[in-house]
Amino acid sequence: MEPLTIREIVQAVDGRLLGDFGDLNREVGRVETDSRTIHTGSLFVPIVGERFDGHAYIDAALEGGAAGCFTQREQDGYLPGKFYIKVASTLQALRDLAVFYRKKFSVPVVAITGSVGKTTTKDMTAAVLSEKYSVLKTEGNLNTEVGVSLTLLRLSPAHEIAVIELGMDHAGEIDCLSDMVEPDVILMTNIGDSHIEHFGSREKILEAKSEIFNHASPEAFVVLNGDDPLLRSKAESLPYETILVGAGEELDYRATEVESGGRSHVRCTLCTPRGKFPVDIPAPGEHMIYPALMAAAVGEHFGLTQGQIAGGIHHFVPTKMRMNVLRRGEGITILNDTYNANPQSMRAAVEILSGSGSDYKIAVLGDMFDLGALAPALHASVGEHLGKSGVDCLVAVGELARHIYDAAAPHMSQAYCCKTKEEAKPLLAQLLRPNTTILVKASRGMAFEELADYLKSVTRDT
């Protein structure tokens, strides 16, 4: 972050200084929301949520080195040498500051949304663009109003392109985020069942995702998954240059000769308007053609060569807990895909497990959240898919995961249902054998990384 004076910050957020602090020319070079990892001289923003209030940590942040803070409250006394900026809403102030700061830079923004695959597409696109440009990208999965604000506040004069992920679980969120980033390039990965509890249908989800166009550049470049019927239909009404990617023969960017390398990679030929070239995607699953195609389309839009695009795809590294492949002794492989789950990504992960080539395949699957009244049926649909996949063993964990078990068990040689992760651990230890691949996947709230870590602890290093 380029330093801002306190004067600039106060004006940007329409705030008011509290206490006796008067050095408005003092500079701040970092903005933070976590008092536990505070840096000296930063601005601390106490976020108010449904279950917590960051105001309780203001003193700890200031005593830990923060130069000052936003606050929604006045108080009797203030720490000497620290500044306090009174605002109506700390979240709104963070957003306003990020928008003010973003306008200091004329950096093109690539914005990514969709139901499944946003983070992978973000990482792949950033990897490709990094072959030619200095790229700012969303770290991890920080795709909310807070995360996007903090990402924008990391911009520097060195950056030439920003790749930013936009997430949502309610209508209006994408509108807010796209207003902040003002995208020049828009990628939409697909329309699935994530958060269908809040919307009721995929058509309503598409409507909410389409808020990303509300604040797009008039000359925006749009890349859509052409194999998704809803997105393909949407393309017909967009007033922008729109590219469709996928496996369909008539699409603008296509992947052909797709060969799965089991647990490690996918090889294919990318067919673009500028020619054909082979790529090696260092991640399992044939669905990886979609982020590769989107990254290729963006790469060509920004003038990258085929060699640079292929090199960027080869250098792609997935975000932690996004189908991370952990190699262990005795030919055991753990597929740690524990960051999140929905019916589409769960089925894709099962396909990766099925094609792993191992002698024994175990699916450790947990609850998927935000599916509302459709949850039992959607969990059962995953179970039906699993039962036909050739996977040897299911360990279902959780209340909703029982529906996966009920649908899959009649078609599998081994299936177990556990209420808790603690109940599942000794069972998993018993099931382990040489040349086994184990998929571990559930929604974020299930914290299934605990099971991935357990499996790592009971297996030896390669």
Summary of the structure (lengths in Angstrom):
residues: 462
radius of gyration: 23.7
end to end distance: 41.0
largest distance: 72.9
contacts: 1684
relative contact order: 0.09
helix: 38%
strand: 23%
